[in-house]
Amino acid sequence: MRHNDGSGEPDKRVLRREIAAMRNRLTADDVREAAAALAGQALALPELAQARTVAAYVSVGSEPGTRALLDALRTRGVRVLLPALLPDNDLDWGLYAGEGSLAPVKHGGKMHLFEPGGAPLGPDAVLEADVVLLPGLAVDRRGMRLGRGGGSYDRVLARLERAGAHPALVVLLYDSEVVERVPEEPHDRPVHAAVTPSGVRRFG
């Protein structure tokens, strides 16, 4: 995937469309098999083995699957925080208490998301996380992550930075989504690692 070196955002839109098209070609079996492999790779991470609190998310559609990973973390006794999208695109957080604790929520014309059904803990709850598992569409060899474009996780990363919190930042992707270069903007922050079904890539 080659993209020019302009302002970043137009190239990001092109790359997002390309990756969305690739994900849309995946079958349900592809997604299920990748999710099982992804969970295995992630659970072997030392950062997750030592974590008491993990901020994660519930995958939807053809995203790399997280449900098996969420349940495995909970079985380990890890406190798992899940995001709830606020009207301004910031994220609140709630506790994951198993599959039955998730509520489908539709935000405007966007896809249904699955959010924690319990009491909201507030946007600053993420500051307690030892590891933050981030959604994404791609990551490059420097650890720069391509998000969906809503800016929610940019706010999370800025909040962590302002508070001097330094959790491990890990993006969950398919193997083909580790690319040579992701267009970046000044506010973008690198992640520490990417987990794919075939392994772990660490950065800087």
Steps between C-alpha positions, in 0.01 A plus 500: 500500500665823389374839603635849450654716770231770514317618810430148623122504521410445129750213486352356819157496338637305201676249724189460718291420192753242376518321834122510551459338157744222595321438830163488325623207291564286810256219573353433845735199524799720415405745775438222755829321431697825509336597830606174666858541377505868599385416854775240533769744389371781723465283811868406470606866528693563823321836531162325513628225730591765758202732447240558770286737289470490122309749287368311198207516255237275345571420136217532249450369147821392330734671750763273656294320763542583869223304676710190575776725631262697724365181656848353549619816675196501725559132585854596604352747748595808297279808537389570141379848406292550185421829327166674453492768230392844624317756282823699449689183387689476829487166684349415836587160651318218675587160642470184290301244696460236228307469175168576670629838622529642147232721349470571124497876443452683171666839467333708230547338161803301616519127555372343820763490772494276805553700816513414872156499654608581856562831674729739310837556665588825320753582227789508750450131591741414217780657707490189723581263211830312491436415132280676244390280209428728206291439191659599173517441128877490456832565669838577346856400588530805731189404696280774351139380509227572248168533682147515364506879484256587778772632730374318812826323570702814421318650799577196713871515413508876567330443838759239595782732395362796698468285811851356468353150471707249303305181432617261229323600176417199283308501170317186378516439123503245221842397363461697175436822695861542614615735222812692403365844585181655635438870422530694823390831646662698784261366766560131413679290761677167439395176668739262674393179327267349242347156544385307195384139464854393405703688760604815683687797355666738744595860430766736634 
